[in-house]
Amino acid sequence: MCAASSEQRFVHDAVLLQETVAAVLGVKSLPKCTDDAPQPSLQMSGIYVDATFGRGGHSRLLLSHLSDDATLVVFDKDPTAIAVAQELAASDSRVKVVHDSFATLTDSLAALGIDQVDGLMADLGISSPQIDDGSRGFSFMRDGAVDMRMDTSRGQSVAEWLEQVDDETLANVLYEFGEERHSRRIARAIKQMDSYESTLELAEVIKTAHPNWQRGKHPATQSFQAMRIFINNELGDVDDFLAQSIPILKAGGQLAVISFHSLEDRRIKQFLQRHSKGQYPEDDNLPMPPKRPRYFGKPKRVGPSKSEISGNPRARSAWLRLATRSDVEYQQAASQD
């Protein structure tokens, strides 16, 4: 077994691991381990970004294929993830750590003296360690405080928000960010709770209020997703990150993004379609639409294999979308959708 793969298994199962690292390096596939080359490496130079470090699965494999003069900048909101990243940086001088959202991509890279990179990758959503830690508040199967912040060092928790929000706003959040059809009924039940100190109590209230359960899916799934996405501004951050990827990527640079639900995937798909075709919504009704720049080549979509899904059920809903930055010079006005 390759050393990088062994180390990754120790941390946790990163989804679409080989495919994502190959995509961000601009190769069809990574070299396989053999008896003659148990640890093959591409030895690629350049500057790369892992916008969602997590526990470092994608970063560690990427590093194993980078040359000594390469640079990897890793971002994460989560202080626990940042602690892991700093340990990695202490043992590998190629790694630079940014404790912030990838929405700060341009400014954070500029602070490091970087204006363009060779590859960007991101694994969106919540990680398994965050779910498994009941104290973080993401899980409706393990009890903990109703927090759900990715960055526990700043911002408002879900519990604090629920104390203040009105029924209608809560219902709108559940519907918009969780695609929960019974949002109003669930919102009324949540607002009737005496306190928001327990994720299990919150999940039980949602379960009781939910009139129609989907087999094999906890009735609180979509509501917890909605509150998490809202409190962390996840979709707004994704939009900001994608917009910044255009000027940040060098010509020929690679963008690779993994998503786990339709709200994220739809954004990535539409973004890449617009910027690969040069077709923008504001031009739809114009008799003679202006010629728009095409910033990406034809996008591709990759899903997990049956064997990966079998070994890691979390991969079931994952999609990797990737595209290559074209050599068209970036124009600020053309990117405003």
Order of alpha helices (4+ residues) and beta strands (2+ residues): alpha-alpha-beta-alpha-beta-alpha-beta-alpha-beta-alpha-alpha-alpha-alpha-alpha-alpha-alpha-beta-alpha-beta-alpha-beta
